[in-house]
Amino acid sequence: MGEKKKKEETVARWKQVVVITACVLFVVLMVVSGMGYGWLSMFSSVKPGQTAVIEFTLYDGSGNPVITSSESVYKKAVADKKNILVTKQVAIVANQSPTTTLYPVTVYNPGTGETLQFALFAPEYTALTSAIVGMRTNEQKTIALPSSSTMSQLWSKEQLEMNGVNMDDVNVGDVFGMGVSDNPEEMSGNTSAKTYMRLGEITRKTTTGIVVDFGYPTADIRVISFSGNN
């Protein structure tokens, strides 16, 4: 009888330990939830149709950041004395393409103090919305953006002069700003047409003109938070 009682007491103690451990785990999860991560965001990932807030940086063909919503990237660019456009974190719907040919992003130019509308092209925006599927909160990755190799434009000496640019003042590696529109025909015939900013890098210069590459081959993205459809 004494041995049986000892076994029962041992089982009871183990049950108590299990209950206490479960309570401790519950408290830990509640603390994590209070930090803003929620119960499930630690273990779940972004699914198609969910809205996610992301931080992103676009890079040009030379690997320089062009536009960023990352504070650390911005500080490094400033330390390296590089020009960079700053934007806020954006909310996008996972795996959803835009309904227009470009997606405007409000940016701030620290060099001039201007606030401008920057153009993300539809394939670039779609690449971002597709890439976040399967990502978790605070996960970061680098992705390739499509069509960057075809986004080059030849500007003749005459075209530059018409836009107030002297060819003697520009060189390979310089950043070249241009206006783009989701309605090129309207833009060509109407100076008041809505245009958006795009930055390109001069990759070649001849006696007759320059070649500007305004494609961005890569982007860094980080998921800040996400939620399901309401």
N, C-alpha and C positions, 0 to 999 in steps of 0.2 A: 504493500500500500504506500509506503514511504517513497519508493522509487517512482511509482505512478504519479504521485503528487509532485515530485520534483520535475518530471517531464511536462506536466501540465503547467507548472510555474514557468518553465523555460519557454514553452510555446506562447504563453501569455506575454512574456517579456519581448519575444520576437515580434508579436503582433503589435505591441506598443511601439517598438522601434520603427516598424513599417508605417504606422500611423503618423508618428512624429516626423519621419522622413518625408512623407507625402505632404504634411503641413508645411515643412520647410520649403519644399519644391514649389508649393502653391504660393508662398510668400515671395520667393525669388521671381517667379513668373509675374506676379503682380507688380513687383518693383520694376522689372523690365518693361511691363506695359505702361507704367507710370512715366517711363523715360521717353515714351512716344513711339515705341516700336510695335506695340500691340501684341496680342496673343499669337496671331498667325503670321504676321509679316516676317518673323524670324525664319519661318520654314516654308512660306509660300513664295511664288514667283509671279511675275506679270503675265497675264493671259490676254489673248486677243480681245479687244473691246474694252479693256480696262484703261482708265485714265491714269497716266503717270506723270509726275513732275520730275524733270531731268535737268542735270547740269551738263553742258556740252562745250566742246572747243573744236573749231574747224581749223585745219592746217593746210597751207599752200604746198606747192610742189617741192619747195626747198625745206619743208618741215617747220616753217615758222607759223606760230598761231596767228590767225587772222581775226577771229571773233571768239569770245569766251564768256562764260558765266561763272567760271571758276576763279575764286579769289587768289588761289595759289598760282595759277597760270598767269593771271594778270600781274601779280607782284613780281614774278620771275621775268616777265617781258619788260616791265619797267626797269628792273635791275639790269637787264641786258640792253637797255636803251632801244627797245624795239617798239614800233607803233602797233597798237592793238585796239580793236573795238570791244566794248564791254556791253553785255546784255544781261538780262535777268534769267533766272531759271524759267523754263517753259513747260506748260502742261500739254501733253500730246496723248492721243488715243492709240493704243498699241495695235499695230497691223492695219492701220487705216491710212489710205492715200488722200492727199488734198484734192479738192474739187477744182482747183485752179492750177495754172502752170507754174505759179510761184507762191511762196508763203512769206509774207512780210514779218520781219522781226525788228522791234525797236532797239536801237543801239545807241551808245554814247561814245563819242570820240574824245578821249581825255586830252588829246593834243590841241583840239580847236574849241572844245566845250560845246560842240553841237550835238543835238539829238536827231538821229536820222532813221529812216526806214531801210533796212537791209533786206536783200532778196535771197531767200533760200529757194532753189529750184525744186520742182515737184519730185524728181528722182532722189534728190538729197534728203528731202523731208520724209519720203517713203522709206528710205534706208534707215533713218533714225527710228521711225515707228515700228519697223520690222525687227530691228536689232534688240529692242527692249523686251521682246517676248522671251520669257524664260529667265529674265534677270531678277535678282532679289534686291531688296533695299540696301543701298550703299554699295552695291556691286558696280564695278567700273570695267569698261573694255574699250579697245580701239577697233574701229570698223573701217572698211574701205567704202568710199562713196563712188557711185557709178558715174560714167560718162565724163570723168574729169580729164581724160586724155584727149577728148574732142572739143574741150571748151577753150579753144584758142582763137584769137581774132587778129587779123592784120589791119593795122592802121597806117594809111599812107601819109606821106608828108603833108599833102594837101588837106586830108581829113584832120590831122592834128592842128594845122594852122587855122582851119575853120572853127575849131574848138578852143582856140587861144593857147595852143601848146607849141612851143618852139622845140624842134627836134634836138637842137644843141643842148637843151636843158635836161634831157632824159637819157638814162643809160640802162644797160642790162642789170637786172636786180632791183630796179626801182619799182615802187608800188604805184599802180595806175588805177585811178578811180573812174568808174563809168556808170551811166544810168541805164537800167533795164526796165522793161515793161512787160506785162502779160498780154499786151496788145501792140506788137511792133508796128503794125500798119498805122494805127492811130498815132503812135509816138512819132513816126517819121513825118507825118503831115500836120502835127499839132504840137506846138511848143508847150502848151499848157497841159498835155497829157500826163497822167500820174506815172511817175518813175520811181524806181527803187535803187538803192546804192549797191554796187558790186565792186569788189577790189580785185585787181589782177596784178600779176608780176610780169614785168617786161623780160622776156626770155631771149629775144633776138633783136638786133638793130642793124639796119643797112642804110645805105644812102637814100633809099626811097621810102623807108618807113620802119615801123616796129611791129613785133608780134607780142601780143599780150595773152598770157594764160590766166584765165579767171576761174579755173576749176580747182576744187579742193579735194585732193585724193583721199584724205583720211580725217576721221573725227574721233575724239574721245567722248564717251558718254558715261554718266553715272546716274543711277536711279536714286532719287532723293526719297520719294514716297509714291505709293500707288493705291488705288481704291477700285472697287467694282462699280458696275453700272447701277444707277439708281432706278 
